[in-house]
Amino acid sequence: MQHISSRLIHGQTPQKDATFNRSLKTPIFESASFDFATAEEAENAFTGASEAFAYSRISNPTVTELQNRLKVFSNAEHCLCVASGMAAISNVFLTLCSSGDNIITSQYLFGNTLSFFSKTLRSFGIEARFSNLEQPSSIIENIDDNTRAIFLELPTNPQLIVFDVPAISQIAREKNIPLIVDNTVLTPYLFPCDQHNVDIEIFSNTKFVSGGATSIGGTILVYPSDKWANNPKLEADCQKFGRDAFYKRLFKEIYRNIGACLSPNNAYLQLLGLETLTLRIDRIMDNTLEIARFLQDQPKVETVRYGALENDPGYNLTKQLSQGKAGCLINMALKDKTACFQFMNALEMIRRGTNFCDNKSMIIHPASTIYWDFSREDKQKMCISEGMLRLSVGLEDLSDIKADIEQALSTI
C-alpha cells in the first residue's frame, strides 16, 4: 500500500491471521488490567522486558493500535496517545524541563497553551520566553544554556500566522535544542514534520483525527533525534537508551505518574476517524478556500486571514510547507464585538462552539471566550481583537455555508 489513505484504513499491514477473531475493526478493550499466565510474565511486563499489557493506565490494546496507526500516518519513531491535546503538551514539557529551565515560544498561542506556559510552568520554576518567531534573531537572543525547547503552532490559532519552520529548525539544529510543533490544524497529512527536522510533534486528536468531534484525545509523536544529550535532566536516560531517551523518560515516568491516559473507547472512535481522515480533509480544504474567497467579497467583513489566499502574508510559506493547504480555520474580522455577536446570533446552520476541524462548520468569538480572562493589553499583544471571529469550515455543501453567512451578515 503506497497511499496514506489506504494505510490509515488498514494499518501498516492488513491483519490476515486470527487476531481478534478476524474482526475487521479493532475491538474496544474496556479492561483496567490483564491476566498473566505466570508470575514470571508479570515481572517481565513490569520491568519492561516484554511489551505485555498489564494495566490500561500504562498501555491498552485498543490504544496501542491507534498509536501504531498514527506512526504509519506520521513516520514518527515513537507515538504516545494521551487524554487530550493539553495533556500532550503538559506531558512533553514536564518531561523536558526542570526548575530553572526555559523554553522559547511565540506570544501567538491557543489560550490554554498560553496559560500553561505563563502560569502552570512558571509555578514549577520554568520560564516561557515569548519571542517574535517571525524574526530569527529574536529566537537566538533568548536562547541560553538552560533553554530546553522551541515551541510553535502551525499555523497559530486563532491568528493564523505561518512561521518559517525551515529557518527556525535550522536555529534549533545549530543550538542543539529540540523543536516542538503543535500540528493540530494541519496534521501530518498536510504538514509532514518528519520532512522538516521537527523533533516532537503534538496534536489534538479531538479535531481532524476523531472524525467529527466524537471524542477527546491527544498525540505525542517523537522523531529520531540526538538532542536529548544536551539536556541535563535526560543525561542518565541518554546513557541508557541513547536517542530513545526522551520517549523512555516520557513513557516510563511522566506519562505513568500524571495518569492522563487515553480511554480505549476514545481510541476506538479515533481509529474510526482515521479511516476517513484524508477524504474529510480534502473536502474541507476545498470548502475553506472557497469560503475565504467569498468572505473577501463581503463589504461588512473588514479583514480575512487564510494562508491559501494569494494576498495573505503567509501565502508563500503555506505553499512551501503544506502544498498551499492552510487548514480549516479562517480568521475574519467585523467592525466590533457588537457586530460579531449580531452575526453569530443570526447564523442558522453554522454552530456557535469552540471546536474546530469538525464535520460541522463552527464559529467563536475568541476575545470573549478562549481569551476572556486575559487583559486588554495582553489581547492586543496577541492580536486578539474584539472584532475577530474564528470560523472553522466543515463538510456541508458550499451553497448552504455561503447562504448562512450571507443572511447573517445582512442582519448587521
C-alpha positions as CSV (number, residue, x, y, z in Angstrom):
1,M,0.0,0.0,0.0
2,Q,1.5,3.3,-1.1
3,H,-1.1,5.9,-0.4
4,I,-1.6,7.2,3.2
5,S,-5.4,6.9,2.9
6,S,-5.1,3.1,2.4
7,R,-2.6,2.7,5.2
8,L,-4.7,4.7,7.6
9,I,-7.6,2.3,6.9
10,H,-5.6,-1.0,7.1
11,G,-2.6,-0.1,9.2
12,Q,1.0,-1.0,8.2
13,T,-0.1,-4.5,7.1
14,P,-3.6,-5.8,6.9
15,Q,-4.5,-8.3,9.5
16,K,-4.7,-11.7,7.8
17,D,-4.4,-14.0,10.8
18,A,-6.8,-15.0,13.6
19,T,-6.1,-11.9,15.6
20,F,-9.3,-10.5,17.3
21,N,-11.2,-13.4,15.6
22,R,-10.6,-11.8,12.2
23,S,-12.7,-8.8,13.2
24,L,-12.4,-6.0,10.6
25,K,-12.4,-3.4,13.4
26,T,-10.1,-3.3,16.4
27,P,-12.1,-4.3,19.5
28,I,-12.6,-2.0,22.4
29,F,-10.6,-3.5,25.3
30,E,-12.5,-1.9,28.2
31,S,-10.4,-3.6,30.9
32,A,-8.4,-2.0,33.6
33,S,-6.0,-4.9,34.0
34,F,-4.8,-8.0,32.2
35,D,-4.0,-11.6,33.3
36,F,-0.6,-13.2,33.3
37,A,-0.1,-16.9,32.7
38,T,2.8,-16.9,35.2
39,A,4.5,-14.8,37.8
40,E,7.5,-14.5,35.5
41,E,5.4,-13.0,32.8
42,A,4.1,-10.4,35.2
43,E,7.6,-9.5,36.3
44,N,8.7,-9.1,32.6
45,A,5.8,-6.8,31.9
46,F,6.5,-4.5,34.8
47,T,10.3,-4.4,34.3
48,G,9.9,-3.7,30.6
49,A,11.4,-6.9,29.5
50,S,8.2,-7.6,27.5
51,E,5.5,-5.4,26.0
52,A,2.7,-7.4,27.5
53,F,-0.3,-5.5,28.7
54,A,-0.6,-5.1,32.4
55,Y,-2.7,-2.1,33.3
56,S,-4.6,0.3,31.0
57,R,-3.2,3.4,32.5
58,I,0.1,2.3,31.1
59,S,-0.9,0.5,27.9
60,N,-4.0,-1.0,26.3
61,P,-4.5,-3.0,23.0
62,T,-7.0,-0.6,21.5
63,V,-4.9,2.5,22.3
64,T,-1.8,0.7,21.0
65,E,-3.4,0.0,17.7
66,L,-4.2,3.7,17.4
67,Q,-0.6,4.6,18.2
68,N,0.6,2.2,15.6
69,R,-1.7,3.7,13.0
70,L,-0.5,7.2,13.9
71,K,3.1,6.1,13.5
72,V,2.2,5.0,10.0
73,F,0.5,8.3,9.4
74,S,3.5,10.4,10.5
75,N,6.6,8.2,10.0
76,A,7.5,9.0,13.6
77,E,9.7,6.7,15.6
78,H,7.5,6.7,18.7
79,C,3.9,7.6,19.4
80,L,2.0,8.1,22.6
81,C,-1.7,8.9,22.8
82,V,-3.0,10.7,25.8
83,A,-6.3,12.1,27.2
84,S,-6.3,15.4,25.4
85,G,-4.2,17.9,23.3
86,M,-3.3,19.8,26.5
87,A,-2.3,16.5,28.2
88,A,0.1,16.0,25.3
89,I,1.6,19.5,25.8
90,S,1.9,19.1,29.6
91,N,3.5,15.6,29.4
92,V,6.1,16.8,26.9
93,F,7.3,19.9,28.8
94,L,7.2,18.2,32.2
95,T,9.5,15.5,30.7
96,L,11.9,18.1,29.2
97,C,12.1,20.8,31.8
98,S,13.2,21.3,35.4
99,S,13.1,24.3,37.7
100,G,15.4,27.0,36.3
101,D,15.0,25.9,32.7
102,N,13.3,27.9,30.0
103,I,11.5,27.4,26.7
104,I,11.3,29.7,23.6
105,T,7.8,30.2,22.1
106,S,5.6,32.7,20.4
107,Q,3.1,35.0,22.1
108,Y,0.6,33.8,19.5
109,L,-0.8,30.7,21.1
110,F,-4.0,28.9,21.9
111,G,-5.4,30.2,25.1
112,N,-4.9,27.2,27.3
113,T,-1.4,26.6,25.9
114,L,-0.5,30.2,26.7
115,S,-2.0,29.8,30.2
116,F,0.0,26.6,30.7
117,F,3.3,28.3,29.7
118,S,2.7,31.6,31.6
119,K,1.1,30.2,34.7
120,T,1.5,26.5,35.3
121,L,5.1,26.1,34.1
122,R,6.0,29.3,35.9
123,S,4.8,27.8,39.2
124,F,7.3,25.0,38.6
125,G,10.1,27.5,38.1
126,I,10.1,27.1,34.3
127,E,10.2,30.3,32.3
128,A,8.5,30.7,28.9
129,R,10.3,33.3,26.9
130,F,7.8,34.8,24.5
131,S,9.7,35.7,21.4
132,N,9.0,37.1,17.9
133,L,9.3,33.8,15.9
134,E,8.9,35.8,12.7
135,Q,12.3,37.2,13.4
136,P,15.0,34.5,13.8
137,S,17.3,37.0,15.7
138,S,14.7,37.2,18.5
139,I,14.9,33.4,19.0
140,I,18.7,33.5,19.1
141,E,18.7,36.4,21.6
142,N,16.6,34.4,24.0
143,I,18.5,31.2,23.9
144,D,20.9,30.3,26.7
145,D,22.3,27.2,28.4
146,N,19.0,26.4,30.1
147,T,16.8,26.5,27.0
148,R,15.2,23.2,26.6
149,A,12.9,23.6,23.6
150,I,11.5,25.9,20.9
151,F,7.7,25.5,20.5
152,L,5.3,26.8,17.9
153,E,1.9,26.2,16.5
154,L,1.5,25.9,12.7
155,P,-0.4,28.0,11.9
156,T,-1.1,29.9,15.1
157,N,-4.6,29.6,16.5
158,P,-6.6,31.8,16.0
159,Q,-4.3,34.4,14.4
160,L,-3.3,32.0,11.6
161,I,0.2,33.3,11.4
162,V,2.5,31.0,9.5
163,F,6.1,30.7,10.8
164,D,9.2,30.0,8.7
165,V,9.7,26.4,10.0
166,P,12.9,25.7,8.0
167,A,14.6,28.8,9.4
168,I,13.5,28.0,12.9
169,S,14.6,24.4,12.6
170,Q,18.0,25.5,11.4
171,I,18.4,27.5,14.6
172,A,17.2,24.5,16.6
173,R,19.8,22.3,14.9
174,E,22.7,24.8,15.3
175,K,21.8,25.3,19.0
176,N,21.1,21.6,19.6
177,I,17.6,22.4,21.0
178,P,14.5,20.3,20.3
179,L,11.9,21.8,18.0
180,I,8.3,21.1,19.0
181,V,5.4,21.8,16.7
182,D,1.7,21.7,17.5
183,N,0.3,20.4,14.2
184,T,-3.3,20.2,15.2
185,V,-4.6,22.5,12.4
186,L,-2.7,20.8,9.6
187,T,-2.0,17.2,10.8
188,P,0.8,15.1,9.2
189,Y,-1.3,14.8,6.1
190,L,-0.8,18.5,5.2
191,F,2.5,19.2,7.1
192,P,4.8,16.3,7.4
193,C,7.0,17.1,10.4
194,D,9.5,14.3,9.5
195,Q,10.5,16.3,6.4
196,H,11.2,19.5,8.4
197,N,13.6,18.4,11.2
198,V,10.9,18.6,13.9
199,D,11.9,16.6,17.0
200,I,8.5,16.3,18.7
201,E,5.0,16.8,17.1
202,I,1.9,17.3,19.1
203,F,-1.7,17.5,18.0
204,S,-5.2,17.2,19.4
205,N,-7.0,14.0,18.2
206,T,-10.2,15.8,19.1
207,K,-10.0,17.7,15.8
208,F,-9.5,16.0,12.5
209,V,-8.5,12.6,13.8
210,S,-11.7,12.0,15.8
211,G,-13.8,12.2,12.7
212,G,-16.5,14.7,13.8
213,A,-15.7,15.6,17.4
214,T,-16.8,12.3,18.8
215,S,-14.0,12.1,21.5
216,I,-11.2,13.9,23.3
217,G,-7.6,12.9,22.9
218,G,-4.1,14.0,22.1
219,T,-0.9,12.6,20.5
220,I,2.8,12.9,21.0
221,L,5.0,11.9,18.1
222,V,8.7,11.6,18.6
223,Y,11.2,11.7,15.7
224,P,14.8,10.5,15.6
225,S,17.0,13.0,17.4
226,D,20.3,13.2,19.3
227,K,19.4,16.5,21.0
228,W,18.4,14.8,24.3
229,A,22.0,14.5,25.2
230,N,22.1,18.3,25.6
231,N,19.5,18.2,28.4
232,P,20.9,17.5,31.9
233,K,17.5,16.1,33.0
234,L,17.8,13.3,30.4
235,E,21.5,12.6,30.9
236,A,21.1,9.3,32.7
237,D,18.4,8.3,30.2
238,C,20.7,9.1,27.3
239,Q,23.4,6.9,28.7
240,K,20.9,4.0,29.0
241,F,18.6,4.5,26.0
242,G,20.6,6.7,23.5
243,R,18.3,8.6,21.1
244,D,15.2,7.0,22.8
245,A,16.0,8.9,26.0
246,F,13.2,11.4,25.8
247,Y,10.5,8.8,24.9
248,K,11.6,6.4,27.6
249,R,11.5,9.2,30.3
250,L,8.1,10.3,29.0
251,F,6.6,6.8,28.9
252,K,8.2,5.2,31.9
253,E,7.8,8.1,34.3
254,I,5.9,11.3,33.4
255,Y,3.0,9.7,31.5
256,R,2.5,7.0,34.0
257,N,2.7,9.3,37.0
258,I,0.5,12.0,35.7
259,G,-2.1,9.4,34.6
260,A,-3.5,11.3,31.6
261,C,-4.1,8.1,29.6
262,L,-6.5,7.8,26.6
263,S,-9.5,5.7,27.2
264,P,-10.0,2.6,25.0
265,N,-13.4,3.8,23.8
266,N,-12.0,7.1,22.7
267,A,-9.1,5.3,20.9
268,Y,-11.7,3.2,19.1
269,L,-13.6,6.3,17.9
270,Q,-10.4,7.9,16.7
271,L,-9.4,4.7,14.8
272,L,-12.7,5.0,13.0
273,G,-12.0,8.7,12.3
274,L,-8.6,7.9,10.8
275,E,-10.3,5.8,8.1
276,T,-12.0,8.8,6.6
277,L,-9.4,11.5,7.6
278,T,-7.9,12.2,4.2
279,L,-11.3,12.3,2.5
280,R,-12.6,14.8,5.0
281,I,-9.5,17.0,5.0
282,D,-9.5,17.2,1.2
283,R,-13.2,18.2,1.1
284,I,-12.8,20.7,3.9
285,M,-9.7,22.3,2.3
286,D,-11.8,22.9,-0.9
287,N,-14.7,24.3,1.2
288,T,-12.5,26.6,3.3
289,L,-10.7,28.2,0.4
290,E,-13.9,28.9,-1.3
291,I,-15.5,30.4,1.8
292,A,-12.3,32.6,2.4
293,R,-12.6,34.0,-1.1
294,F,-16.4,34.5,-0.6
295,L,-15.7,36.4,2.7
296,Q,-13.2,38.7,0.9
297,D,-16.1,39.9,-1.3
298,Q,-18.4,40.8,1.6
299,P,-18.3,44.6,2.3
300,K,-19.1,44.1,6.0
301,V,-16.1,41.8,6.5
302,E,-13.1,44.0,7.2
303,T,-10.3,41.5,7.0
304,V,-9.8,37.8,6.2
305,R,-6.8,35.8,7.1
306,Y,-6.3,32.4,5.5
307,G,-2.9,31.2,4.3
308,A,-4.1,29.8,1.0
309,L,-5.3,33.2,-0.2
310,E,-2.8,34.8,-2.6
311,N,-2.9,38.1,-0.7
312,D,-2.3,36.6,2.7
313,P,1.0,37.3,4.4
314,G,1.5,33.6,5.0
315,Y,0.7,32.5,1.4
316,N,4.3,31.8,0.2
317,L,5.1,29.8,3.4
318,T,1.9,27.9,3.1
319,K,2.8,26.9,-0.5
320,Q,6.3,25.9,0.7
321,L,5.3,24.0,3.9
322,S,1.9,22.4,3.1
323,Q,1.4,22.5,-0.7
324,G,-0.8,25.6,-0.4
325,K,-3.2,23.8,2.0
326,A,-3.9,26.1,5.0
327,G,-6.3,24.1,7.2
328,C,-10.0,24.6,8.1
329,L,-9.7,27.9,10.1
330,I,-10.5,31.3,8.8
331,N,-9.7,34.5,10.8
332,M,-12.3,37.1,9.9
333,A,-12.9,40.5,11.4
334,L,-16.1,42.6,11.6
335,K,-16.4,46.1,12.9
336,D,-16.6,45.3,16.7
337,K,-17.9,42.9,19.3
338,T,-21.5,44.0,18.8
339,A,-21.3,43.2,15.1
340,C,-19.7,39.9,15.9
341,F,-22.4,38.9,18.3
342,Q,-25.2,40.0,16.0
343,F,-23.7,38.0,13.2
344,M,-23.2,34.9,15.3
345,N,-26.7,35.0,16.8
346,A,-28.2,35.3,13.3
347,L,-26.4,32.1,12.0
348,E,-28.9,29.3,11.4
349,M,-26.7,26.3,10.3
350,I,-23.2,27.2,11.4
351,R,-22.8,26.3,15.1
352,R,-21.5,28.5,17.9
353,G,-18.9,26.3,19.5
354,T,-15.2,26.1,20.5
355,N,-14.2,23.0,18.5
356,F,-12.6,23.1,15.0
357,C,-11.7,20.7,12.2
358,D,-15.2,19.3,12.8
359,N,-17.6,18.0,10.2
360,K,-19.9,20.8,11.2
361,S,-19.0,24.5,10.5
362,M,-18.4,26.3,13.8
363,I,-17.7,29.8,14.8
364,I,-16.4,31.5,18.0
365,H,-15.5,35.0,19.3
366,P,-12.1,34.4,20.8
367,A,-11.8,37.6,22.8
368,S,-14.9,36.8,24.9
369,T,-14.4,33.1,25.2
370,I,-11.0,31.4,24.9
371,Y,-9.1,34.6,26.0
372,W,-11.8,36.1,28.3
373,D,-9.5,36.2,31.3
374,F,-6.6,38.0,29.6
375,S,-6.2,41.7,29.9
376,R,-7.0,44.1,27.1
377,E,-3.2,44.8,26.8
378,D,-2.4,41.1,26.6
379,K,-5.0,40.5,23.9
380,Q,-3.6,43.4,21.9
381,K,-0.1,41.8,22.1
382,M,-1.6,38.5,20.9
383,C,-3.6,40.2,18.1
384,I,-6.9,39.1,19.6
385,S,-9.3,42.0,18.7
386,E,-12.9,42.5,19.7
387,G,-13.8,42.2,16.1
388,M,-12.1,38.9,15.4
389,L,-14.1,35.7,14.7
390,R,-12.6,32.3,14.2
391,L,-14.6,30.3,11.6
392,S,-14.0,26.6,11.2
393,V,-15.4,25.4,7.9
394,G,-17.0,21.9,7.8
395,L,-18.2,19.4,5.3
396,E,-21.6,21.0,4.5
397,D,-22.5,21.9,0.9
398,L,-20.8,25.2,-0.1
399,S,-24.0,26.8,-1.1
400,D,-25.5,26.2,2.3
401,I,-22.5,27.7,4.1
402,K,-22.5,30.7,1.9
403,A,-26.2,31.3,2.3
404,D,-26.0,31.1,6.1
405,I,-23.1,33.6,6.2
406,E,-24.8,35.9,3.7
407,Q,-28.1,36.1,5.6
408,A,-26.4,36.5,8.9
409,L,-24.3,39.4,7.6
410,S,-27.4,41.1,6.3
411,T,-28.6,41.5,9.9
412,I,-25.7,43.7,11.0
